[in-house]
């Protein structure tokens, strides 16, 4: 990740939740026009694994 991208994310983290939501929605609107390659089965499996590990960790923290 470039220094500029890191700075943008750092500034984003300092915004209010409302501003973060507004910016996130605008970024998502712009991403709709990107031509992404299709996800592979491996990409989907890795994403699912990451999601389930995050959910497990949150569940452990709640207990």
C-alpha positions as CSV (number, residue, x, y, z in Angstrom):
1,X,0.0,0.0,0.0
2,X,1.4,3.4,-0.9
3,X,2.1,6.1,1.7
4,X,-0.7,8.2,0.2
5,X,-3.2,5.3,0.6
6,X,-2.0,4.8,4.2
7,X,-2.5,8.5,5.0
8,X,-6.0,8.5,3.5
9,X,-6.9,5.5,5.7
10,X,-5.4,7.2,8.8
11,X,-7.4,10.3,8.1
12,X,-10.5,8.2,7.5
13,X,-10.1,6.6,10.9
14,X,-10.1,10.1,12.6
15,X,-13.5,11.0,11.1
16,X,-16.8,10.7,12.9
17,X,-18.8,7.6,12.2
18,X,-21.3,9.6,10.2
19,X,-18.5,10.9,7.9
20,X,-16.9,7.5,7.6
21,X,-20.3,6.1,6.5
22,X,-20.8,8.8,3.9
23,X,-17.3,8.3,2.5
24,X,-17.6,4.5,2.5
25,X,-20.9,4.7,0.6
26,X,-19.4,7.1,-2.0
27,X,-16.4,4.7,-2.5
28,X,-18.8,1.8,-3.0
29,X,-20.8,3.8,-5.5
30,X,-17.6,4.4,-7.5
31,X,-16.5,0.7,-7.2
32,X,-19.6,-0.5,-9.0
33,X,-18.1,0.6,-12.3
34,X,-14.8,-1.3,-11.8
35,X,-14.3,-4.4,-13.9
36,X,-13.3,-7.0,-11.3
37,X,-12.2,-10.4,-12.3
38,X,-14.4,-13.3,-11.1
39,X,-13.5,-14.8,-7.8
40,X,-11.9,-18.2,-7.7
41,X,-13.1,-21.0,-5.4
42,X,-9.8,-20.4,-3.5
43,X,-10.6,-16.7,-3.1
44,X,-14.1,-17.6,-1.8
45,X,-12.8,-20.2,0.6
46,X,-10.1,-17.8,2.0
47,X,-12.7,-15.1,2.5
48,X,-15.1,-17.5,4.2
49,X,-12.3,-18.8,6.5
50,X,-11.3,-15.2,7.5
51,X,-14.9,-14.3,8.2
52,X,-15.5,-17.4,10.3
53,X,-12.3,-16.8,12.3
54,X,-13.3,-13.2,13.0
55,X,-16.8,-14.3,14.1
56,X,-15.2,-17.0,16.4
57,X,-13.0,-14.4,17.9
58,X,-15.9,-12.0,18.6
59,X,-17.8,-14.8,20.2
60,X,-14.9,-15.7,22.4
61,X,-14.6,-12.0,23.5
62,X,-18.3,-11.9,24.4
63,X,-18.1,-14.9,26.7
